[in-house]
Amino acid sequence: MSVDVQRHRTAMVRHTLSQPMSLAVRHRLVHAGVTVFDYGCGHGDDLRALIAAGVDANGWDPHFAADQERREADVVNIGFVLNVIENPFERMDALAAAWSLARRVLIVSVMVVGAVPVDGLKPFGDGYLTARGTFQKYFQQTELKALLSQVVDVEPVALAPGIFALFRSPEEEQDFLLERRRGRRASTSAYRSNRPVRSKPTRPNLEERIAPVIDAMAAFATQRGRMPHPDEVPSELHDLLVRERVSFARALDTTRGGGISDDLLAQAEAQCREDLLVHQALNILNRSRSAARLGPSMVRDIRHHFGSQQQFAEQALEYLHGLADQSRTVNAALRAAESGLGAIDEDGRLIIDNGRVLELDGILRCYIGCATYLSGEIDQEHIVRLDPLRRRVTLFALSGKRTPFPETNTSVTIDLKRQDVSVRNDRRVLVRKADVFGMAARSRQRSREVERRVREGIDEAKVLVRL
Ligand SMILES: C[S@@+](CC[C@H](N)C(=O)[O-])C[C@H]1O[C@@H](n2cnc3c(N)ncnc32)[C@H](O)[C@@H]1O
């Protein structure tokens, strides 16, 4: 049967960045100063938004921008293109062509199974034909990963269900993974409070003259738990030091004296050691091929925090053995809930706000890290349910987070035993928001929750109730 598939009719008009582009911006893969190429750009709305934000962006599309040159760029995006191509060989060609243009990273996104109902659609090849004459293939996460590994010889990194990044250099992939596992850090302005302040300086003192250098050094120390090496400070700041006739060593001393306190540096150091252990444990678990290739900054981090590569590897292995011990994960989940970090439900699962995952102890962060390695994150506010007995992690996207009883429509479950990811339409209401978000013991929220439990006869251990 010959069918004239209308591929271009799948392109939609966008008023906000597409999910893969906004993830690339959030993860700092895309910013001003980076070149971007959008392969299969549709109407070009992502490109217009990027250009308006100062990014050097171009694109090509066989239907909407066929006259544009297909050119190399630091970041190439092939967004929701593979899923509209009905011929599996042509999908591979498009993927290989996009990869050949990517100097640093290729971002691939497709539609995933479960995201959209397929009732009433006509099966065609390995996907469906729609009433508008378009083709849609819905991928399983593992299926997409297998396709990417088949065409491109690098390990795909999941950014979200149906979205992967492929890094050209293993060093850059490692830096990206570590940064992502670290999550956000506090701003450096908080670390300058103990600087002496003069009411009426007659002449700017040293700290004022080299303030941008102190800020940058304190920010670096907060991020990596150590002071920077000269190579790790931008050249314009070296120029400022030369103009002010201040040596690098003196700038370091001044930062230690006033830019960041010893206590905060020690705190950042402990946090970084744990970040690196979680990172390495996940590298081992996920058999990351890029783990052996580290950039110079990470080599310095390891030397500073662990003494040597060997000691680092030994400590990470020890950490992993702890992870395999079920009673340790169960106890860590109970301890987290006792300390106000989330709620334990009727089946002994820990439910926690995604924004607080970094406060969990390393063993649970490792657990969740393994899950998000397979699924990527979901691009919305969500809560995480960790099931240490069944070895599953489920992410629930929340709507109405400010209301007393937020709801969720979709869940993504990652089964760590089967290494599988499934997306479901899953309507539930959060009935213990106060515990999940660590709210005060006598809050109005808690009394509302008790009232609702009594009124509807809800078991008091339940956290998410089906609608
Ligand atoms: C669903 S749209 C996605 C457009 C855009 N990337 C976005 O996210 O808004 C799919 C696009 O893929 C384009 N396309 C179809 N076959 C392609 C191929 N072999 N190579 C590149 N793009 C293709 C279509 O013309 C269409 O614009």
The ligand as an SDF file (V2000), in Angstrom:
LIG
                    3D

 27 29  0  0  0  0  0  0  0  0999 V2000
    7.1280   17.7310   14.4640 C   0  0  0  0  0  0  0  0  0  0  0  0
    8.0400   18.7820   13.4210 S   0  0  0  0  0  0  0  0  0  0  0  0
    9.2480   19.4310   14.5330 C   0  0  0  0  0  0  0  0  0  0  0  0
    9.7490   20.7910   14.1600 C   0  0  0  0  0  0  0  0  0  0  0  0
   10.6680   21.4580   15.1460 C   0  0  0  0  0  0  0  0  0  0  0  0
   11.8900   20.7250   15.3360 N   0  0  0  0  0  0  0  0  0  0  0  0
    9.9590   21.6640   16.4830 C   0  0  0  0  0  0  0  0  0  0  0  0
   10.3130   20.9680   17.4680 O   0  0  0  0  0  0  0  0  0  0  0  0
    9.0530   22.4780   16.5420 O   0  0  0  0  0  0  0  0  0  0  0  0
    8.9090   17.6700   12.3850 C   0  0  0  0  0  0  0  0  0  0  0  0
    9.7160   18.3680   11.3020 C   0  0  0  0  0  0  0  0  0  0  0  0
   10.6140   17.4070   10.7220 O   0  0  0  0  0  0  0  0  0  0  0  0
   10.7970   17.7540    9.3680 C   0  0  0  0  0  0  0  0  0  0  0  0
   11.3700   16.5850    8.6760 N   0  0  0  0  0  0  0  0  0  0  0  0
   10.7270   15.5710    8.0800 C   0  0  0  0  0  0  0  0  0  0  0  0
   11.6090   14.6890    7.5360 N   0  0  0  0  0  0  0  0  0  0  0  0
   12.8270   15.1590    7.8510 C   0  0  0  0  0  0  0  0  0  0  0  0
   14.1580   14.7070    7.5640 C   0  0  0  0  0  0  0  0  0  0  0  0
   14.4010   13.5820    6.9010 N   0  0  0  0  0  0  0  0  0  0  0  0
   15.1960   15.4650    8.0140 N   0  0  0  0  0  0  0  0  0  0  0  0
   14.9560   16.5990    8.7230 C   0  0  0  0  0  0  0  0  0  0  0  0
   13.7350   17.0620    8.9970 N   0  0  0  0  0  0  0  0  0  0  0  0
   12.6740   16.3680    8.5580 C   0  0  0  0  0  0  0  0  0  0  0  0
    9.4140   18.1750    8.9280 C   0  0  0  0  0  0  0  0  0  0  0  0
    9.4370   18.9850    7.7730 O   0  0  0  0  0  0  0  0  0  0  0  0
    8.8880   18.9090   10.1490 C   0  0  0  0  0  0  0  0  0  0  0  0
    9.0820   20.2900   10.0280 O   0  0  0  0  0  0  0  0  0  0  0  0
  1  2  1  0
  2  3  1  0
  2 10  1  0
  3  4  1  0
  4  5  1  0
  5  6  1  0
  5  7  1  0
  7  8  2  0
  7  9  1  0
 10 11  1  0
 11 12  1  0
 11 26  1  0
 12 13  1  0
 13 14  1  0
 13 24  1  0
 14 15  1  0
 14 23  1  0
 15 16  2  0
 16 17  1  0
 17 18  1  0
 17 23  2  0
 18 19  1  0
 18 20  2  0
 20 21  1  0
 21 22  2  0
 22 23  1  0
 24 25  1  0
 24 26  1  0
 26 27  1  0
M  CHG  2   2   1   9  -1
M  END
$$$$
